[in-house]
């Protein structure tokens, strides 16, 4: 059985992946962390669940120690925790949202990865999954720092792949396009009507769609590494190129 640790497991892709892995039966031992840990109560008692703030090193240490004590060394780390905040242009920003995104999306990923990698290297096995974004491939106005954090994940993933070559460790970046989760609600500070407009007239990806892609990547044979997976809805060809039809159902 593989021990899979998922950050940000209380919503979106992380939650959908955790549900999918639970459905797979005893093949996986799950450790699920999130700042909103009360939302993890839906998972079976077999899963280790707990509060995890990836920007807080003490929280990372405590959660990982408990997870390893319960399920053993981590075999698959899914760095899912992340967010976009606001749509400020660089000239209009006060920097608060920038710091939150950088600390969560980049430093948080590094906080968890550097704690898990040594054991993987020692055991010569493991898989690190980064939840990137199409935003890491194409910048857009109002998203400068969010796009930069997702571009940074590409470089980090590529560097880890090079640094661990020969250790049988796999590194995968899964980069979704428009997907209807809590992402836009968070970005717009809880404004749900504004968030819904992002997906009007088109059929976006679902959290389950992306979870199934991650599941596929982590269940390939050990000699197969999917370095990067860019997945977009059929209605989206690029960040600013989306086909919309009135009355399209999601």
C-alpha positions, 0 to 999 in steps of 0.5 A, spaced: 500 500 500 502 506 498 502 512 503 499 518 499 499 525 503 495 531 500 495 538 502 489 542 501 485 536 502 479 540 504 476 542 498 477 542 490 482 538 487 485 535 493 478 533 496 476 530 490 483 526 489 482 524 496 475 521 495 477 518 489 483 514 492 478 512 498 474 509 493 480 505 490 480 501 496 486 499 501 491 500 495 492 507 499 493 509 506 491 517 506 494 523 510 490 529 509 491 536 511 488 542 511 487 549 514 480 548 515 481 541 518 474 540 520 472 539 513 476 533 513 471 529 518 467 526 511 473 521 510 473 514 513 477 513 520 482 509 516 485 516 513 489 520 517 486 527 518 489 534 521 490 541 521 496 543 516 498 550 514 503 549 509 506 556 510 507 554 518 514 550 519 511 548 526 505 545 523 508 542 517 513 538 522 507 536 526 502 534 521 508 530 517 510 526 524 503 524 525 502 522 518 508 518 518 507 515 525 500 512 523 502 510 516 509 510 515 514 514 510 510 518 505 510 514 498 506 520 494 506 527 496 501 531 492 502 539 493 495 541 492 494 547 497 494 553 494 490 559 492 489 566 487 487 572 491 485 578 487 486 581 480 490 587 482 494 590 476 502 591 479 501 598 479 495 598 483 497 593 488 499 593 496 503 587 496 498 583 501 495 578 496 502 577 493 505 575 499 499 570 501 500 567 494 508 566 494 508 564 501 502 559 500 503 557 493 511 557 493 514 557 500 509 552 502 510 547 497 518 547 498 516 547 506 513 540 505 517 537 499 524 538 503 521 534 509 519 528 505 524 528 499 530 525 504 526 519 506 524 518 498 531 519 497 534 514 502 528 509 500 530 510 493 522 510 491 517 516 491 513 521 487 512 528 488 506 531 484 505 539 483 498 542 482 500 547 477 496 551 472 495 553 465 497 560 468 504 557 469 504 557 462 501 563 460 500 570 464 494 574 464 493 581 466 491 582 473 494 575 475 502 577 475 504 574 481 499 568 481 502 566 474 509 567 477 507 562 483 505 557 478 511 558 473 515 557 479 512 550 480 514 548 473 522 550 475 522 547 482 519 540 479 524 540 473 530 542 478 527 536 483 527 531 477 534 533 475 536 533 482 533 526 484 535 522 477 537 515 478 533 515 485 527 512 482 523 518 484 518 521 480 516 528 479 509 530 476 506 537 474 499 537 473 497 544 470 489 545 469 485 550 465 479 553 467 476 548 473 470 550 477 472 549 484 472 554 490 478 557 486 474 563 483 470 564 490 477 565 494 480 569 488 474 574 489 473 574 496 467 570 497 463 573 491 460 567 488 456 571 483 462 574 480 465 567 481 460 564 477 461 569 471 468 566 470 464 559 467 458 562 464 456 559 457 462 554 457 463 547 460 469 547 465 473 542 468 471 539 475 475 537 481 474 530 479 476 531 472 483 533 475 483 528 480 482 522 475 488 525 471 493 525 478 490 518 479 492 516 472 499 519 473 501 516 480 498 509 478 503 508 472 508 503 473 514 505 477 519 506 470 513 511 467 514 518 469 509 523 466 513 530 467 508 535 466 500 534 464 497 540 461 489 539 462 484 544 459 476 544 458 475 543 450 472 550 451 478 553 452 484 553 447 488 558 451 488 563 458 484 568 454 481 564 448 474 561 451 468 558 447 462 560 450 455 559 448 448 561 452 445 556 456 451 551 456 450 546 462 456 545 466 
